[in-house]
Amino acid sequence: MNPYESPLTESQEPSAAPPPATSYVGGTIIPRSLAASLDGMLSAVLALIAGWLLPEDLPLLQLAAMTAVWLAYYLLTEGPFSGTPGKRLAGLAVLQIDRTRITWRQAFVRTLFRLLEVNPVLVGALPAALCIIFSRRRQRIGDMVAGTVVVSVKHMRD
């Protein structure tokens, strides 16, 4: 049994099961890249505003506030809406492997992993990009740990 697919209950017919995750993550690399660029710009602007609002003589407080706002952008958009503004504009959504909405916990895990995978101070988005390109379900590490995938909304309707 595949741990990434929801088990069928006895009352369900096999045809009622959602298609495997690999059938609806295709074609997400370029839209995901565009979404990441837009979200990166939006979250950076908000983070810079947060830093600018604080006294210049408290650089550690500015850095902490900027980091908190940067992370909050992703948590507070993915948690309730299953996608950031960039993902929504690119026609993408973040879902659980079984195609259901993500939970706040999953949004939190995805957000925390951004510190490692999409950290502009370390190696940028290289770890996330490599994982997305080479993983079967086009997942970054945060997706794998959270049990989520980024899907094309267009393919969801097909």
N, C-alpha and C positions, 0 to 999 in steps of 0.2 A: 504494500500500500504506500502511495506517495504521501509524505507528511505535509506537502504543500497544497494538497487538494482536500476539500472538505469531504468527509465520509458521507455516503448515502445512507439515509435511514431506510428502514424496511419498507415504508410506505411510498418511497420515491421510486420512480422508474429510472433506469439508467439514462434515458434521453432527457430527463429533467435536470440533470447535473449540469453546472456551467461548464463551458469548454475549458480545456486546460489553459493555464496562464500564458503559455507561450503563444496561444492563438490570438491574443489581443494586445501584446506588447510590441508587435512588429511596427516598424516605421516611427518609433518614438525618439530615435537618437537626435535627429536634426531639430524637431520641434522642442525637445527637451533642452537642447543647447541654447536655442533662442529664448526659451522660458527662463533658463538659468541666468542668461545675460540680463534680461529685463528685471528679474527678481533681485539679481545682484546690485543693479543700479538703484532700484527702489529702496532696498534694505540699507544700502550704503548711504543714500541721501538721508534717510530717517536716522541712521546711526550718527552721521555727522551733525545733524541738527541737535540730537541729544547731547553730543559732546560740546557743541558750540554754546548750548544753554548753561553749561556749568562753568565755574571759574577756571581760568587758565592756569592758576597756580595749584590746581589739584589734578595733575595729569593722570594719576592712577584712578581717580574717581571718574574722570572723563572716559578713560579706556574701559572701565567696568560698565559704565552706562552705555557706551557705544556697543560693546559686546552684547549686553543684555537686550538692547533694542534690536540689534541684528538678528539674534536668536528668536526674540519674541515675534518678529515679522513672520517667520516661518511657522512657528508653533500656532500663532493666533489666526493664521490663514488656512493652514492645512488641517488643524484640529476640527473646526466647525464646517469647513467648506470642501474638504478633501482635495485641496489644491490651492496653490498660491495664485495671485493675479497673473503672473507670467504663464503659469501652467494653463489657467483658464483661457487666456487669450490664444495660447498655442493649441487649444483643443485637447488638453491632457487632464487627467484626474489621477489622484493617488487612491488606490483601493487595496483592500486585503487580497490575498491570493485567490480567495473564493469569490471575488468581485463584489464584496460588500464594502460599505463605507469604513474608513479607518476609524480607530478609536483615538481618544485623547492620548492614551498611553503610547500608541504607535506613532502618533505625531510627535510626541515628546522624544521617543527613541530616535526617530529620523532627525529631529532637530539637534539633539546632542551629538550625533555622529557627524554633523556638519563641521563641528570643531576639528575633527581629524581629516575629513574627506574634502571639504570645500573651504579650507582655511586660507584666506588670502595672505596670511603672514608666513605660513610654512611653504607648501609646494602648490598653492592654488588649488584648482579643481582637478588636478591630474589624477589623484587616487580614485576619485569618484568617476571621472571620465573613463579610465581604464576598466574599472569594474563594470560600468554600464556597457561598454563596447564588447567585453569578452564574456559576460555572464549570459547564460541561456535565457533568462527572463529580463535581461537588460536592467539589472538591479545594481545599485551601489551597495556598499556594506550596510549602511543604515537601513536600506530596504530589506536586505537579507535578515538582519537581526530583528527588525520590526515585523516581518512577515507581510510586506507590502510590495506593490508594483506600481509603476507609473504607466498608465494606459492611454491609448488614443480614444477619446470619446466617440469619434467617428466609427472606429472598429467595434465599439461596444454596441452601437445601434444595428450593426450588420447581423 
